[in-house]
């Protein structure tokens, strides 16, 4: 059994505990002091960001695979441990989560203010921000967990606050009556919960099966035992366990055909909560494919690769095609995200270092670009009170800053060179071409379709004559600029200088490639005649 050396200061625990404690304190703020609750939640998120920055700085890319390790007995009779550790991929995603939450809170500053309607007289402001902080705590801890059972608990527990955020704090720009809006929110929240619960229950069966085979839940110990030959799994057993884990992660990701909950959830949630879903929570699924599927079941991962690549290609093309045909701005972004997650999963299972590095960068860059686009879209929708593309037109003439930031967010979504997503998408395609050239060719259609749905969206909403209802539309306010400007700055910075991320990610990718016993294909060079 490998020995685990605990870090002197429990930095990983503190990074997750701060937002968890902040959630409790925010929820306890008296009902009449809504503004105090908002500022408290924002302060907690900024402290968490500072702690995440310390984790990023203290991580040594050339050091041990898992660093800042903490390991303590939890449920001794079943071999369950409170075991944490971060590799380069986990560090990058913790940084993404901590970066986005303050902007989500700022963007949703008024989304849970009291609202007088026939069906609801009070929107609990404190609860809204407390739930966001609780999700942040669980997501960060899931990126840190190296005990499979601990990860499973977090994987399932984060569904509870997300369910209430979707069902209890829906988008106010909803066509129809209050009763119809409430029914749609309820449907979206229940669908989100049921899909993910089914995936989680199947994963639970696989977690139990893994314990029966391995005798413990420690990711590091199981991987070490597999590497030195002291733990062997029959091929059939490994494949069944892989499928149990992969199914749950594919639902969370979301991968076609398990994706249908996402457009409903993003459409009915407020824009900040929609960002929380696709830019933060869904990354747990793709992260877990790298850490658990490839790390624990290397042979099964290689066996499943052709099918997974095919499903990823369907997600890329199908999501992009449906985005082209959308009339609802938020559902368009949701289907675009399904296409982007297809790129991420394709990069993971291309089994090349370029593909997996690109997939990890894509997780980070997609989170930032989607946050920028969706939050600006949310500001636009809140002004007009409609999510329908047809209700807009000529916005750039009355709100040029809003239109300009919307354009940059859209260009990042279509992976324009010079913006961060281009680097990751390029690496994913290069890595896929190296081993699966046909898949790489098909995937490029997603790039063409992305240009189509983004530019058509901008043309229909921002250009042309100004519609009468849009003539008095105000431009971005100071708080809204404070949300959007830093995200755009990060997109540009990582677009021209991705080295801070690649330096951290690449060593972790090499470890993953070693787990699955794969090497990058040698380039085929025709001998000179």
C-alpha positions as CSV (number, residue, x, y, z in Angstrom):
1,X,0.0,0.0,0.0
2,X,1.4,3.4,-1.0
3,X,2.1,5.8,1.8
4,X,0.4,9.2,1.7
5,X,2.1,12.2,3.2
6,X,-0.2,14.9,4.4
7,X,0.5,18.5,3.5
8,X,1.4,20.6,6.5
9,X,-1.5,23.1,6.0
10,X,-4.8,21.8,4.7
11,X,-4.9,24.3,1.8
12,X,-7.2,22.2,-0.4
13,X,-9.7,21.7,2.5
14,X,-9.7,25.4,3.3
15,X,-10.2,26.4,-0.3
16,X,-13.4,24.3,-0.4
17,X,-14.5,25.1,3.2
18,X,-14.5,28.9,2.7
19,X,-17.4,28.9,0.2
20,X,-19.2,26.2,2.2
21,X,-19.0,28.3,5.4
22,X,-19.9,31.4,3.4
23,X,-23.0,29.7,2.1
24,X,-24.1,29.0,5.7
25,X,-23.4,32.5,6.8
26,X,-25.1,34.0,3.8
27,X,-28.2,31.9,4.4
28,X,-28.3,33.1,8.0
29,X,-28.3,36.8,7.1
30,X,-31.7,38.4,8.3
31,X,-34.3,38.5,5.5
32,X,-34.4,42.3,5.5
33,X,-30.7,42.7,4.9
34,X,-30.6,41.4,1.3
35,X,-27.8,43.8,0.3
36,X,-25.6,42.6,3.1
37,X,-26.1,39.0,2.0
38,X,-25.0,39.9,-1.5
39,X,-21.8,41.6,-0.4
40,X,-21.0,38.8,2.0
41,X,-21.4,36.2,-0.8
42,X,-19.2,38.3,-3.1
43,X,-16.5,38.7,-0.4
44,X,-16.5,35.0,0.2
45,X,-16.1,34.3,-3.5
46,X,-13.2,36.7,-3.7
47,X,-11.5,35.0,-0.7
48,X,-12.0,31.7,-2.4
49,X,-10.4,33.1,-5.6
50,X,-7.4,34.2,-3.6
51,X,-7.0,30.7,-2.1
52,X,-7.3,29.1,-5.5
53,X,-4.6,31.5,-6.7
54,X,-2.4,30.2,-3.9
55,X,-3.1,26.6,-4.9
56,X,-2.1,27.5,-8.5
57,X,1.1,29.2,-7.5
58,X,2.1,26.4,-5.0
59,X,1.6,23.7,-7.5
60,X,4.9,22.5,-9.0
61,X,4.3,21.3,-12.6
62,X,7.5,19.2,-12.5
63,X,6.8,17.7,-9.1
64,X,4.7,14.8,-7.9
65,X,1.6,13.9,-9.8
66,X,-0.7,14.7,-6.9
67,X,0.3,17.6,-4.7
68,X,-0.9,19.3,-1.5
69,X,-2.1,15.9,-0.5
70,X,-4.4,15.4,2.5
71,X,-5.5,11.9,3.7
72,X,-7.4,11.0,6.8
73,X,-9.5,8.0,7.9
74,X,-13.2,8.6,7.4
75,X,-15.2,5.4,7.4
76,X,-12.6,2.8,8.5
77,X,-14.8,-0.3,8.2
78,X,-15.3,0.3,4.5
79,X,-11.9,1.7,3.7
80,X,-13.3,5.2,2.9
81,X,-10.9,8.1,3.4
82,X,-11.1,11.8,3.2
83,X,-8.3,12.0,0.6
84,X,-7.5,15.0,-1.5
85,X,-4.8,15.9,-4.0
86,X,-4.5,18.0,-7.1
87,X,-2.8,17.4,-10.4
88,X,-2.4,20.0,-13.2
89,X,-5.8,19.4,-14.6
90,X,-7.5,19.8,-11.2
91,X,-5.6,22.9,-10.5
92,X,-6.6,24.5,-13.8
93,X,-10.3,23.7,-13.2
94,X,-10.2,24.9,-9.6
95,X,-8.9,28.2,-10.9
96,X,-11.6,28.4,-13.5
97,X,-14.3,27.7,-10.9
98,X,-13.0,30.3,-8.4
99,X,-12.6,32.8,-11.2
100,X,-16.1,32.6,-12.5
101,X,-18.1,32.6,-9.2
102,X,-17.5,36.3,-8.4
103,X,-18.7,37.2,-11.8
104,X,-21.7,34.9,-11.5
105,X,-22.6,36.6,-8.2
106,X,-22.2,40.1,-9.7
107,X,-24.2,39.3,-12.8
108,X,-27.0,37.8,-10.6
109,X,-27.0,40.8,-8.2
110,X,-30.7,41.5,-8.7
111,X,-31.9,38.1,-9.9
112,X,-33.3,37.1,-6.5
113,X,-34.7,40.5,-5.4
114,X,-38.3,40.6,-4.2
115,X,-40.7,40.1,-7.0
116,X,-44.5,40.8,-6.8
117,X,-46.4,38.4,-9.0
118,X,-49.6,36.5,-8.7
119,X,-47.8,33.3,-7.9
120,X,-44.8,34.4,-5.8
121,X,-44.4,37.4,-3.5
122,X,-40.8,36.7,-2.3
123,X,-37.6,35.5,-3.9
124,X,-35.2,34.5,-1.1
125,X,-32.1,36.5,-2.0
126,X,-30.0,35.0,0.8
127,X,-30.9,31.5,-0.4
128,X,-29.9,32.2,-4.0
129,X,-26.4,33.3,-3.2
130,X,-25.9,30.7,-0.5
131,X,-26.8,28.0,-3.0
132,X,-24.3,29.4,-5.5
133,X,-21.5,29.3,-2.9
134,X,-22.5,25.7,-1.9
135,X,-22.2,24.6,-5.5
136,X,-18.8,26.2,-5.7
137,X,-17.6,24.4,-2.6
138,X,-18.8,21.0,-3.9
139,X,-17.3,21.5,-7.3
140,X,-13.9,22.5,-6.0
141,X,-13.8,19.6,-3.6
142,X,-14.8,17.2,-6.5
143,X,-11.7,18.4,-8.4
144,X,-9.6,17.7,-5.3
145,X,-11.0,14.3,-4.3
146,X,-8.8,11.3,-4.9
147,X,-11.0,8.9,-2.9
148,X,-13.6,7.5,-5.3
149,X,-16.4,7.2,-2.7
150,X,-15.8,10.8,-1.6
151,X,-16.0,12.0,-5.2
152,X,-19.2,10.1,-5.7
153,X,-20.8,11.8,-2.6
154,X,-19.8,15.2,-4.0
155,X,-20.9,14.3,-7.5
156,X,-24.4,13.5,-6.3
157,X,-24.7,16.1,-3.6
158,X,-24.2,19.1,-5.9
159,X,-27.4,18.2,-7.7
160,X,-29.4,19.4,-4.7
161,X,-28.5,23.1,-4.7
162,X,-28.5,23.1,-8.5
163,X,-32.1,21.7,-8.5
164,X,-33.3,24.6,-6.3
165,X,-31.3,27.2,-8.4
166,X,-33.0,26.0,-11.6
167,X,-36.5,25.4,-10.2
168,X,-36.7,28.1,-7.6
169,X,-35.0,31.0,-9.4
170,X,-36.0,30.9,-13.0
171,X,-35.6,33.3,-15.8
172,X,-38.0,36.3,-15.6
173,X,-38.0,36.8,-19.4
174,X,-40.4,33.9,-20.0
175,X,-43.2,34.0,-22.5
176,X,-46.6,33.2,-21.1
177,X,-48.2,33.4,-17.7
178,X,-46.5,33.1,-14.3
179,X,-48.1,29.7,-13.9
180,X,-46.7,28.5,-17.2
181,X,-43.2,29.9,-16.4
182,X,-43.3,28.1,-13.0
183,X,-44.3,24.8,-14.7
184,X,-41.5,25.1,-17.3
185,X,-39.0,25.8,-14.5
186,X,-40.2,22.8,-12.5
187,X,-40.0,20.6,-15.6
188,X,-36.5,21.7,-16.3
189,X,-35.3,21.2,-12.7
190,X,-36.9,17.8,-12.4
191,X,-35.5,16.7,-15.8
192,X,-32.0,17.8,-14.7
193,X,-32.3,16.0,-11.4
194,X,-33.7,12.7,-12.8
195,X,-31.1,12.4,-15.6
196,X,-28.2,13.0,-13.3
197,X,-29.7,10.8,-10.5
198,X,-30.0,7.9,-12.9
199,X,-26.4,8.4,-14.0
200,X,-25.3,8.6,-10.4
201,X,-27.1,5.4,-9.4
202,X,-25.4,3.5,-12.2
203,X,-22.1,5.0,-11.1
204,X,-22.9,3.9,-7.5
205,X,-23.2,0.3,-8.7
206,X,-19.8,0.6,-10.4
207,X,-18.2,2.2,-7.3
208,X,-19.4,-0.8,-5.2
209,X,-18.0,-3.1,-7.9
210,X,-14.7,-1.3,-7.8
211,X,-14.5,-1.8,-4.1
212,X,-15.2,-5.5,-4.4
213,X,-12.4,-5.9,-6.9
214,X,-9.8,-3.5,-5.4
215,X,-10.7,-3.6,-1.7
216,X,-10.4,0.2,-1.2
217,X,-11.5,3.5,-2.8
218,X,-8.2,5.3,-3.1
219,X,-7.6,6.4,-6.7
220,X,-3.8,6.6,-6.1
221,X,-3.6,3.1,-4.4
222,X,-5.7,1.4,-7.1
223,X,-3.7,3.0,-9.9
224,X,-0.4,2.0,-8.3
225,X,-1.6,-1.6,-7.7
226,X,-2.7,-1.8,-11.3
227,X,0.6,-0.5,-12.5
228,X,2.8,-2.9,-10.5
229,X,0.6,-5.9,-11.3
230,X,-0.7,-6.6,-7.7
231,X,-4.2,-5.8,-8.8
232,X,-5.6,-7.4,-11.9
233,X,-9.1,-7.1,-13.4
234,X,-10.7,-9.4,-15.9
235,X,-11.3,-7.6,-19.1
236,X,-15.1,-8.0,-18.9
237,X,-15.1,-6.7,-15.3
238,X,-13.1,-3.7,-16.2
239,X,-15.3,-2.8,-19.1
240,X,-18.5,-3.1,-17.1
241,X,-17.0,-0.8,-14.4
242,X,-15.8,1.6,-17.0
243,X,-19.3,1.8,-18.5
244,X,-20.9,2.5,-15.1
245,X,-18.5,5.4,-14.5
246,X,-18.6,6.7,-18.1
247,X,-22.4,6.7,-18.3
248,X,-22.7,9.0,-15.2
249,X,-20.0,11.3,-16.6
250,X,-21.5,11.4,-20.0
251,X,-24.8,12.6,-18.5
252,X,-23.1,15.3,-16.6
253,X,-20.9,16.4,-19.5
254,X,-23.4,16.2,-21.4
255,X,-22.8,13.8,-24.3
256,X,-25.3,12.9,-27.0
257,X,-27.8,11.2,-26.6
258,X,-27.8,12.0,-22.8
259,X,-27.8,15.8,-23.4
260,X,-31.5,16.7,-23.5
261,X,-31.7,18.0,-20.0
262,X,-29.2,20.8,-20.7
263,X,-31.3,23.1,-23.1
264,X,-34.2,23.0,-20.8
265,X,-32.1,23.7,-17.7
266,X,-30.2,26.6,-19.3
267,X,-33.3,28.0,-21.0
268,X,-35.3,28.2,-17.8
269,X,-32.5,29.2,-15.4
270,X,-31.3,32.8,-14.9
271,X,-28.3,33.6,-17.1
272,X,-25.8,33.4,-14.1
273,X,-27.2,30.0,-13.1
274,X,-27.0,28.9,-16.8
275,X,-23.3,29.8,-16.7
276,X,-22.9,27.9,-13.4
277,X,-24.4,24.8,-15.1
278,X,-22.4,24.7,-18.3
279,X,-19.2,26.5,-17.4
280,X,-18.7,25.0,-13.9
281,X,-20.8,22.0,-13.0
282,X,-20.7,20.2,-16.3
283,X,-16.9,20.3,-16.3
284,X,-16.9,17.8,-13.4
285,X,-18.1,15.2,-16.0
286,X,-15.3,15.7,-18.5
287,X,-12.7,16.1,-15.7
288,X,-13.8,12.8,-14.2
289,X,-13.4,11.0,-17.6
290,X,-9.7,12.0,-17.5
291,X,-9.2,11.2,-13.8
292,X,-11.3,8.2,-13.2
293,X,-12.2,6.5,-16.5
294,X,-8.7,6.7,-18.0
295,X,-6.9,6.4,-14.7
296,X,-8.8,3.4,-13.3
297,X,-9.8,1.5,-16.5
298,X,-7.1,2.0,-19.1
299,X,-7.8,-1.1,-21.1
300,X,-11.6,-0.5,-21.1
301,X,-10.9,3.1,-22.2
302,X,-9.0,2.0,-25.2
303,X,-11.7,-0.6,-26.0
304,X,-14.5,2.0,-25.8
305,X,-12.6,4.8,-27.7
306,X,-14.1,4.2,-31.2
307,X,-17.7,4.4,-29.9
308,X,-16.9,7.4,-27.7
309,X,-15.3,9.2,-30.6
310,X,-18.4,8.5,-32.7
311,X,-20.7,9.9,-30.0
312,X,-18.5,13.0,-29.6
313,X,-18.7,13.6,-33.4
314,X,-22.5,13.3,-33.2
315,X,-22.5,15.8,-30.3
316,X,-20.3,18.2,-32.3
317,X,-22.4,18.2,-35.5
318,X,-25.8,17.7,-33.9
319,X,-25.4,20.5,-31.3
320,X,-24.1,22.9,-33.9
321,X,-26.9,22.2,-36.3
322,X,-29.6,22.7,-33.6
323,X,-27.9,25.9,-32.5
324,X,-28.2,27.2,-36.1
325,X,-32.0,26.7,-36.0
326,X,-32.7,28.1,-32.6
327,X,-35.0,31.1,-32.0
328,X,-34.2,31.4,-28.3
329,X,-30.9,33.0,-27.4
330,X,-30.2,31.0,-24.3
331,X,-31.1,27.6,-26.0
332,X,-28.8,28.5,-28.8
333,X,-25.9,28.9,-26.3
334,X,-27.0,25.6,-24.7
335,X,-26.8,23.7,-28.0
336,X,-23.5,25.4,-28.8
337,X,-22.2,24.1,-25.5
338,X,-23.3,20.5,-26.4
339,X,-21.2,20.9,-29.6
340,X,-18.2,22.2,-27.6
341,X,-18.4,19.4,-25.1
342,X,-18.2,17.0,-28.0
343,X,-14.8,18.6,-28.9
344,X,-13.7,18.1,-25.3
345,X,-14.6,14.5,-25.1
346,X,-13.1,13.8,-28.6
347,X,-9.9,15.3,-27.4
348,X,-9.8,13.2,-24.3
349,X,-10.4,9.9,-26.1
350,X,-8.1,10.7,-29.1
351,X,-5.5,9.3,-26.8
352,X,-2.8,11.8,-27.8
353,X,-1.0,14.4,-25.7
354,X,-2.2,17.2,-28.0
355,X,-5.8,16.1,-27.8
356,X,-5.9,15.7,-24.0
357,X,-4.0,19.0,-23.5
358,X,-6.4,20.7,-25.8
359,X,-9.4,19.1,-24.1
360,X,-8.2,20.4,-20.7
361,X,-7.6,23.9,-22.1
362,X,-11.0,23.7,-23.8
363,X,-12.7,23.0,-20.4
364,X,-11.1,26.2,-19.1
365,X,-11.6,28.3,-22.2
366,X,-15.1,27.2,-22.9
367,X,-16.0,28.1,-19.3
368,X,-14.7,31.7,-19.8
369,X,-16.1,32.2,-23.3
370,X,-19.5,30.8,-22.5
371,X,-19.7,32.9,-19.3
372,X,-18.9,36.0,-21.3
373,X,-21.5,35.3,-24.0
374,X,-24.2,34.1,-21.8
375,X,-23.9,36.8,-19.2
376,X,-24.0,39.6,-21.8
377,X,-27.0,37.8,-23.3
378,X,-28.6,37.8,-19.9
379,X,-28.0,41.6,-19.6
380,X,-29.6,42.0,-23.1
381,X,-32.6,39.8,-22.2
382,X,-33.2,41.6,-18.9
383,X,-33.5,44.9,-20.8
384,X,-36.0,43.7,-23.4
385,X,-37.8,41.0,-21.3
386,X,-37.6,38.5,-24.1
387,X,-35.3,35.5,-25.1
388,X,-36.5,35.4,-28.7
389,X,-34.0,36.5,-31.3
390,X,-36.8,37.9,-33.5
391,X,-37.6,40.5,-30.8
392,X,-34.2,42.3,-31.3
393,X,-32.5,44.2,-34.0
394,X,-30.4,47.3,-34.3
395,X,-29.1,47.0,-30.7
396,X,-25.6,48.1,-31.7
397,X,-26.9,51.6,-32.5
398,X,-28.4,52.2,-29.1
399,X,-26.1,50.1,-26.9
400,X,-22.7,49.9,-28.7
401,X,-20.7,48.6,-25.7
402,X,-23.3,45.8,-25.1
403,X,-23.2,44.9,-28.8
404,X,-19.3,44.9,-28.8
405,X,-18.9,42.7,-25.8
406,X,-21.6,40.4,-27.2
407,X,-19.6,40.1,-30.4
408,X,-16.4,39.3,-28.7
409,X,-18.1,36.6,-26.6
410,X,-19.6,35.2,-29.8
411,X,-16.2,35.3,-31.7
412,X,-14.6,33.5,-28.7
413,X,-17.4,30.8,-29.0
414,X,-16.6,30.2,-32.6
415,X,-12.8,30.0,-31.7
416,X,-11.5,33.0,-33.5
417,X,-7.7,33.0,-33.7
418,X,-6.4,35.4,-31.0
419,X,-9.0,34.4,-28.5
420,X,-8.5,31.6,-25.9
421,X,-10.8,28.9,-27.3
422,X,-8.9,28.8,-30.6
423,X,-5.8,27.3,-29.0
424,X,-7.7,24.5,-27.3
425,X,-9.8,23.7,-30.4
426,X,-6.7,23.7,-32.6
427,X,-4.9,21.2,-30.2
428,X,-8.0,19.0,-30.0
429,X,-8.2,18.8,-33.9
430,X,-4.4,18.3,-34.3
431,X,-4.5,15.5,-31.7
432,X,-7.5,13.9,-33.3
433,X,-6.1,14.1,-36.8
434,X,-2.9,12.3,-35.6
435,X,-4.8,9.1,-34.7
436,X,-8.2,9.4,-36.3
437,X,-8.0,11.6,-39.4
438,X,-11.5,10.9,-40.6
439,X,-12.9,12.0,-37.2
440,X,-10.8,15.1,-37.4
441,X,-12.2,16.0,-40.8
442,X,-15.8,15.5,-39.7
443,X,-15.2,17.5,-36.5
444,X,-14.2,20.5,-38.6
445,X,-17.8,20.9,-39.8
446,X,-18.5,22.0,-36.2
447,X,-16.2,25.0,-36.8
448,X,-18.1,26.1,-39.9
449,X,-21.5,25.7,-38.3
450,X,-20.2,27.7,-35.2
451,X,-19.4,30.6,-37.5
452,X,-22.9,30.4,-38.9
453,X,-24.9,30.3,-35.7
454,X,-22.8,33.0,-34.0
455,X,-22.7,35.5,-36.9
456,X,-26.4,35.0,-37.7
457,X,-27.2,35.5,-34.0
458,X,-25.2,38.8,-34.0
459,X,-26.7,39.9,-37.3
460,X,-30.3,39.4,-36.2
461,X,-30.0,40.9,-32.8
462,X,-27.4,43.7,-33.2
463,X,-27.5,45.0,-36.8
464,X,-30.2,46.3,-39.0
465,X,-32.9,49.0,-38.2
466,X,-33.6,49.6,-34.6
467,X,-36.9,48.1,-33.5
468,X,-39.2,50.5,-31.7
469,X,-39.2,48.5,-28.5
470,X,-35.3,48.7,-28.4
471,X,-34.9,52.5,-28.9
472,X,-34.7,53.2,-25.2
473,X,-32.4,50.3,-24.4
474,X,-29.6,51.4,-22.0
475,X,-26.0,50.4,-22.6
476,X,-24.0,48.3,-20.1
477,X,-23.9,49.8,-16.6
478,X,-20.8,49.9,-14.3
479,X,-21.6,46.6,-12.5
480,X,-22.2,44.9,-15.8
481,X,-19.0,46.2,-17.3
482,X,-17.2,44.9,-14.1
483,X,-18.5,41.4,-15.0
484,X,-17.8,41.4,-18.7
485,X,-14.5,43.3,-19.1
486,X,-12.3,41.0,-17.0
487,X,-13.7,37.9,-18.8
488,X,-12.8,39.4,-22.2
489,X,-9.4,40.4,-20.9
490,X,-8.7,36.8,-19.8
491,X,-10.0,35.5,-23.2
492,X,-7.5,37.8,-25.0
493,X,-4.6,37.0,-22.6
494,X,-5.0,33.2,-22.9
495,X,-5.5,33.5,-26.6
496,X,-2.1,35.1,-27.2
497,X,-0.2,33.6,-24.2
498,X,-1.6,30.2,-23.0
499,X,1.7,29.1,-21.5
500,X,0.7,29.6,-17.8
501,X,-2.0,27.0,-18.4
502,X,-0.1,24.6,-20.7
503,X,2.9,24.5,-18.3
504,X,0.5,23.2,-15.5
505,X,-1.6,20.9,-17.7
506,X,1.0,19.1,-19.9
507,X,2.7,17.1,-17.1
508,X,-0.7,15.8,-15.9
509,X,-1.5,14.8,-19.5
510,X,1.7,12.9,-19.7
511,X,0.7,10.9,-16.6
512,X,-2.7,10.2,-18.1
513,X,-1.1,9.0,-21.4
514,X,1.1,6.7,-19.3
515,X,-1.9,5.3,-17.5
516,X,-3.6,4.2,-20.8
517,X,-0.2,3.0,-22.2
518,X,-0.4,5.2,-25.2
519,X,2.2,7.2,-27.1
520,X,1.7,9.9,-29.7
521,X,1.7,8.6,-33.2
522,X,4.9,9.3,-35.1
523,X,4.3,11.6,-38.0
524,X,4.4,9.9,-41.4
525,X,7.0,11.5,-43.5
526,X,7.5,10.3,-47.1
527,X,11.1,9.5,-47.9
528,X,12.7,11.7,-50.4
529,X,13.1,10.1,-53.8
